[in-house]
């Protein structure tokens, strides 16, 4: 969705999306989602390492854009939408619904169009 990218950039983008999502969730909601993620994605989601991005940023689009400055306008939103679509197809729908319903309205709207 963001055009040809190197593997490291693609990985960095996915990690930024997962960390941006986690930053918007309570610890309980993040743990609930993490339990349903495939192991490799769970490891990324649960990763607790220093980030170059301010974790207090609540807008996931701004978070991803800050972490991946090479993205062109609109690419962060398309990548987030793609990640949400992927999660919606691989995580229990009840978990997705519960987590999605607790997200800020702008992020929830992106996820609603992805599902």
N, C-alpha and C positions, 0 to 999 in steps of 0.2 A: 504493500500500500504506500510505501514511501519511496519507491523507485529502487534501482540497484544500489545496494550498500554492501560494504565489507561485512564479513561475519562479526568482527569486533563491534562495529557500529550497530549492527542488528541486535546483538546481545546487550549492548549498553542501552539501547532503546527499550527493549523488553524489560530489563532490570529497572529502568527509570519508571516505566508504567507500573510495574508491580510495587515499587517503593512508594510511588505517588498514591496508588490505591491504598496501600497499608497506612499511609500517613493520614488518610481521611477516615479511618475506621477506629472504633474503640478497640481496646485489647481483646475484649470478649468476641467481638465480631471478626477481628483478624484471626483469632485462634480458630473460630468456627470455619472460616473459609480455608485456612491452612490445612485443616484436617482432611479436606476433600480434594486438595490439589495433588496432582501427580508429584512424586518425590522430588524430581529435579526442579520443578516450579516452586514447590514448597520451600526448598532450600533458598531459592532466590528471594521469595516473599519474606521468609523469616530472617534473612541475612541482616545482621546487626553490625554494620561497619560504618565508619565515618563516610559521609557523603559530601560531595562538592555542592550539593543543593540544600537549601534551608528546609528542613523537615516541617517547619511551621507553615509553609505555603499550603493553603488548602485547595487551591485551584489546580487540578491535576494537569490541565493543559499547560499552565505556566511552569509547573514542576518539571514536566517532560521537556518543554522547550529549553529551560535552563540547563537541564542535564545533557541535552543533545542539541547544541547550538547550530549544528550543520543542517537541521531541518528547515525546509522552506515553509512559508506560511501555509497553514492548513494541514501540513503533514503530521503534526503531533496529534491532532484530533482524529485523523484517519487511522493512525497507528493505535491510538487508544481504543477506538471503535473496533478495530481488528482484534485486539487483545481481549476485549470484553466479549466479542463474538466467540472467540476460541474458548474462553472460560465458561461461557453459557452452554457450550456443547459438551464440556468435559467435567463439569461440576454438578452435583445434585441440584435440580431446579429449586427445591425448597431453600437450600443454602443460598443460592444466587438471589432469590427473591428477598430473603431476609436481609442479606448484606446490601443489596441494591437499594432497598427501601430506607436504609439508614444513612445513605450517602447524601452529601449536599445536592440540592436540586440540579445544578448544572451537570454534575457527574452522573447523577441518576438519569437525566435526560439522554446523555450519550449512551448509557448502558441500555436504556429502554429501546432505543432504535437498533441496538446491536443484537438483542435477543430475538 
